[in-house]
């Protein structure tokens, strides 16, 4: 196999795996709060405690994946165009 063909095959496999992930689990953990829904802080003794409410995920701890967002956008565009 040539290196270009091998690279295309690898990219295709990665794309296929990511699309399966988006279909099976459309929501991932929030990157800012790591899925907690709030920031972790430490008190003066170094113990962890709950911090502020996460503004990015609105305290839910989940975000929609990029691939699922693109799929939803394309499906909505197709549905609106065929009415």
N, C-alpha and C positions, 0 to 999 in steps of 0.2 A: 504494500500500500504506500502511496505517496504521502508525504507529510501534510499536504493540503487536504487530501481526502480524509486522513485521520483526524485532522482538526475539525473538519465539518461534521464528521461522525460524532466526535466528542461534544460539540456544541449542540447537535441535535439531541443527544442523550440527556444533556443537562437541561435543555428546554423541555423535553418530555417529562423528566422527573419534577421540574418546577411546576409544570401545568398540573400534574397529578397532585402535588402538594396543595396548590391553590384550590383544586376541586374538592379535596378531602377536608382541608382545614383552611377556610377562607380568611380567618383572622389569626394574626400572630401577636406576640407580646409587644407592648409598647416599648420603643427603644429608649425612651427617656427615663421611665420609672421601672423598666425591666419587668412589667406585668403586675406590679404591686398596686398601682393606682395612686400612689403617693410616693414622695421622696423619703428616703431613709436618712435620718440624722442621728448624731450621737450626743448624749448629754455630757456633762462635765466629767463623769466617771468613765466615759468611753462606751457605755451601753447603747445599743441601738434603740431608737424610738421612732415613732411615726412622725413624718414631717408634713410638708404642705401637700395639698391636693394637686395631682398632676394636671396641668393645663392642656397638654397635648392630647391625651386620651379622655379627658373629662372625668378622671377618677375610675374609669372602667378597667383599665389595664390592658386593653386589647386594641389593635389597629387592623385595618383591612390591608391585605397584602397588595403589592403593586400589580401583580398579574391578575388578581381577582378584580381590582379596580378597573383595569383595562378591559377585561371581559365584560364587566357590568356596563361600562361606557359603550362598548361596541354593540352589545345586545340591545341597549336602550336606543341607540342610533338606528339600528336595523328595525326595531319595533316601531319607532316613530316614522320611519321612512316608508313602511309598508302599510300604513293605516289608510 
